[in-house]
């Protein structure tokens, strides 16, 4: 049993699990305000996880949110990389 809802394309599975619609490079780039080439580079460097199947590559919205959190200036994870806070 699957139920597809309009909007972001949430799919409901039998066990009350849901999955968000995966984003292509263009969609992820629009959300971040960068080009699809920048998203490709981030994925290629391993900085942004991607789901690969066949010739398609997609970004999970949760991975995009996690990337944003890791990239915030002044975050605990970035403070040590720059030798202190900015």
Secondary structure as UniProt FT lines:
FT   STRAND          3..4
FT   STRAND          11..12
FT   TURN            14..15
FT   STRAND          18..19
FT   HELIX           25..32
FT   HELIX           36..45
FT   STRAND          51..53
FT   TURN            54..55
FT   STRAND          56..59
FT   HELIX           61..71
FT   TURN            73..74
FT   HELIX           76..79
FT   TURN            80..83
//
